[in-house]
Amino acid sequence: MKQNRALTTVLAIAATAGLALAQAPKKAPASPPMETTATIGGKAVTIKYSAPSVNGRKIFGGSDALQPDNSVWRAGANNATALHTDGDIKIGNLDVPAGDYTLYVVLDPKAWQLVVSKQTGQWGINRDGSTTLDESKALGRVPMKMSKPDSLVERYMINLAGGGNKGTLTLQWENKKATVDISAK
């Protein structure tokens, strides 16, 4: 009888603790997962990424930046940025067949280059801080048009916009804006 009462008490305490933990507010991730989708040529194009914030840091430009010039960036935080297209598209002048890809950006101070890689599912950086981009699996590179946003972009943003057979892919963060055209094949 004592064992049943003790077991009942332990189970009641565990259930109460479980309910309390389930109701505790969860802290939002520092770089929340985001998604952007557009329809181009009647087919969905989707990008999934994690969106870090500036938080007073220098993000781009120079060797003291979070993302130094002439480095390869995973185009977001956490997992490498994922691209899925339901149909064959062109990103700039690069033919991209329907399927899954990873996006990286070469941070050339003159003009960024978008890298589309056939390698998928990897974390964005290695333990030593180097990129996970395997150049042998790169489908190709596309130059991006550079400009400045109207004001500081605190949270990193990727936007896909489409209409008919054409669209654009835009990356914005801190004081940089990079755009490339997309079209249906």
N, C-alpha and C positions, 0 to 999 in steps of 0.2 A: 504494500500500500504506500509506504514511504517513497519507494522508487517511482511509482506512478505520479505522485504529487510533485516530486523533484523534477521529473521529466516534463510534466505539464508546466511547471514554473519556468524552466529553461526555455521551452518552446514559446511561451508567452513573451518572455523577455526578448528572444531572438526576433519574433514577429514584430514587436513594438519597435525595436531598433531598426529593422528592415524598413518599416513604414516611415520612420523618421528620416532615414537616409534617402529614401525615394522622394521625399518631399522637400529636401534641402535644395536651395537654388544652385544651379550649376553655373560655374564661371564660363563665360564665353571664351572660345579659343582665341589666342593672340592673332592668328592668321586664319580666319574662318573660311570654310570651303565655299566656293562660289561657282556659278555656272552661267554661261551665256549661250544662246541658241539663235540661229537665223535660218530662214528658208531661202535657199539659192537654187534656182533651176528646179523648183519643186521638191528639193531634197533637203533634209535637216543637216545642219552643220552645228556641232556642239563643242564647246571648250569648257573643261573643268579645271579649276585651279584653286590655290589658296591665296588669300588677299592680305598681305602684311600691311602695317601702317608705318608712316614715317617716324612718329614718336620722337621728334626732335633730332633725328639722325641725318647725316649726309648720306644720301642713297646713291647718287650717280656722280661721276666726274672726278677723276684723280685717283691716286693710289690710296688715299685715306678714306675713300668712300666704302659703304657697305658692299656695293657692286662696282669694283674698280673698272676703269677704262680698259678696253682690250681683253676683257674676261668673257667667259661664257656663262650666262645666267639661265637658270631653270624657268624663267618667266613666271615667277610666283614664289611661294614658300612651300615647305613640306614636300609632298610628292611632286614629281615633275609634272608640268602642265600637260594635260591630255586633250587631244583633238580627235573627234570622231566625225566622219562625214558619210552620209548615206549614199552619196553619189559622187561621181568623178568631178573634181573641181580644179581650178587653177588658182594658186596663190601667187600673185604677181605673175611671173613667167614660168613658175614651177608647176608641172602636172602632178596632181595628187589624186591617185585612185581612191575609190570608196574604201573605207577601212579606219583603223585606229593608228594614231601616231602620237609622238611626244614633241612638244615645242620647246625650243631653247632660243635665246637671243645672244648674238655676239655683239658686245657693247663697244663697237667702234665709235670713237668720239665724233667722227665725221658723219656717219650714218649707220644706224643699227642694221643688223642682218638677222632675219628670222630663219631659224634652222628647223626643218621638218624632219623628224627621225622616225624610222620604222621600229625602233626599239621602244617598248612600252612597259608600263608597270613598275618602273624603278623609282626610288627616292630621288629627289632632285640633285643632291650632292653626296659625295663620298664622305667618310669620317674625317678625312684630312682637309675637307673644305673644297676639294676640286670637283668639277662637274662630273655627272654621270654620262654625259654625251659620249657615245661611241661613234667616232667619225665614220667608221666603216659601215654603219647602219643609217647614216644620214641620207635621206632622199634628195636633199639639196638645200641651198640657201637662197634667200630672197632679200634684196635691199628694201628697207622701209623708209617712208617719207617722214622726216623729223620736223617737229614744231614744238612750241611751248603751249601748255594749257593756259587758260585765262588767269588761273590762280593756282596756288599750291594744291596738289592732289594728295590728301592725307592717306587715304586707303587706296592701295593698288587696285586698278580696274582694267579688265579686258572687256571689250564690247564687240559683238558681232552684229552688223546691221545688214539686212538684205532686202531685196525687192526684185522680183522677176529673176533674171539670170545673173545679176550683179550684186555685189555687196562689198563691205569693208571690214577689216579686222583692225581694231585700235587698242593699243596698250597705253595706259597713262599712270604715272606715279611721280610724285614729287614735282619736279619742274620739267618733265619730259613727256612728250606725246609722240608715238610712232604708229604709222598707219600703213597698211598694204591693201591693195584691191584683191577681191576674190570674185571669180566668175565660174559659172557652170560650164562644163565641157560638152 
